[in-house]
Amino acid sequence: MKFETKVIHAGIEPDPSTGAIMTPIFQTSTYVQDAPGVHKGYEYARTQNPTRSVLESQLAALEMGTDGICFASGLAAMDAILKLLTPGDEVICTNDLYGGSYRLMTKVFEKYGIIFKFCDMTIAGTVAKLVNIKTKMIWIETPTNPMLNVVDIKEICDIIAGRDILCVVDNTFASPYLQQPLELGADVVIHSATKYLGGHSDVIHGAVIVKDKDLAAKLRFYQNACGAVPGPQDCFLVLRGIKTLHIRVQRACENAAAIAVYLEKHPAVSKVYFPGLTYHPGHEVAAKQMKMFGAMVSFDLKQNSVENANKVLSSTKLFSLAESLGGVESLIGHPASMTHASIPREERLKVGLTDSLIRLSIGIEAVEDLMEDLNEALNSI
Ligand SMILES: *Cc1c(COP(=O)(O)O)cnc(C)c1O
């Protein structure tokens, strides 16, 4: 079945009791049993909920896995994966990670004796040099946030092949429409479904997808034992969002490509970060492992002061100044003070995340209107 058909049909059956074509929101905490231990597969809603089960099957199908496991947020999904580790284990991570991921690793899990090594995975051989007997996980984010670096997933999976190391890919920025890490050799895919999967900026949700039943069972244990599960209404919103994932992401990517080219030519802009530009260092890898180049664009200003960045950030009318990404509406953000404020300034500057860097999440509006909005904001400098 093609992806565009899967988003509508995979894992979804009309409700057997009524024929309702849309998955019902099973707003219940418990299920009546016929006799002690005799039930229909559902006992208590932290452990199983039918709305959630449908979403979990659908996500497994979209990411080419065997199991999807849903959580209350992207960070709750990450938390469950990191709980697979024990003190002394090492994780090799992409160096310009989502700020919340960096915080979870360094402020929560380091305390429990897990060691995180951050590195530039775009440089060939970096991961191979860091791998040792204690390495238990490789954590890849690609494209990265907000520098939009591209990591070659297959190359890294090949390096660790045959070892007892899990390769985890945060696929939030690409969505399964653009990139399917399990097919490239990864073991675990994680999503903040808050972003492209939900797609309408109306829900916080996370998911993990794996292709191994034993690993799925371990993660389901943490899902139930720690309890960071999503409510059925939230699962419904993600299911509904996914039905148009392919159309939304495709349009947003087209808009982003046009805006990247436009920004490149603007006299106030010094640098544009977008994997679709042929001179972008990750262009070739992106062309190989992604269907399109994504809908996130970052750029820096020629007169790169915080004041000038603030002028642009507060002058746009269609681009809303907000954290998050992946919704139908375009957003503008300032990573240094917003999404990445939890990363120390020296660490930020090391990866090129300056105080004047601006990040755009391109939506599905008319691209002419978006360009005009950016033009007016840039001319305000
Ligand atoms: C937003 C985001 C997360 C965290 O997800 P929440 O749903 O906000 O908890 C993790 N990774 C990436 C790349 C994100 O953009």
The ligand as a Tripos MOL2 file, in Angstrom:
@<TRIPOS>MOLECULE
LIG
   15    15     1     0     0
SMALL
NO_CHARGES

@<TRIPOS>ATOM
      1 C1          9.0750   19.3260   19.9510 C.3       1 LIG1
      2 C2         10.1610   18.3440   19.8050 C.ar      1 LIG1
      3 C3         10.3990   17.3730   20.7810 C.ar      1 LIG1
      4 C4          9.6060   17.3150   22.0790 C.3       1 LIG1
      5 O1          8.2810   17.0010   21.8680 O.3       1 LIG1
      6 P1          7.0730   17.4830   22.8270 P.3       1 LIG1
      7 O2          5.8830   16.9020   22.1580 O.co2     1 LIG1
      8 O3          7.1020   18.9620   22.8600 O.co2     1 LIG1
      9 O4          7.3460   16.8900   24.1640 O.co2     1 LIG1
     10 C5         11.4130   16.4500   20.5650 C.ar      1 LIG1
     11 N1         12.1650   16.4910   19.4460 N.ar      1 LIG1
     12 C6         11.9780   17.4210   18.4870 C.ar      1 LIG1
     13 C7         12.8410   17.4220   17.2750 C.3       1 LIG1
     14 C8         10.9740   18.3840   18.6330 C.ar      1 LIG1
     15 O5         10.8110   19.3120   17.6950 O.3       1 LIG1
@<TRIPOS>BOND
     1     1     2 1
     2     2     3 ar
     3     2    14 ar
     4     3     4 1
     5     3    10 ar
     6     4     5 1
     7     5     6 1
     8     6     7 2
     9     6     8 1
    10     6     9 1
    11    10    11 ar
    12    11    12 ar
    13    12    13 1
    14    12    14 ar
    15    14    15 1
@<TRIPOS>SUBSTRUCTURE
     1 LIG1         1 GROUP 0 **** ****
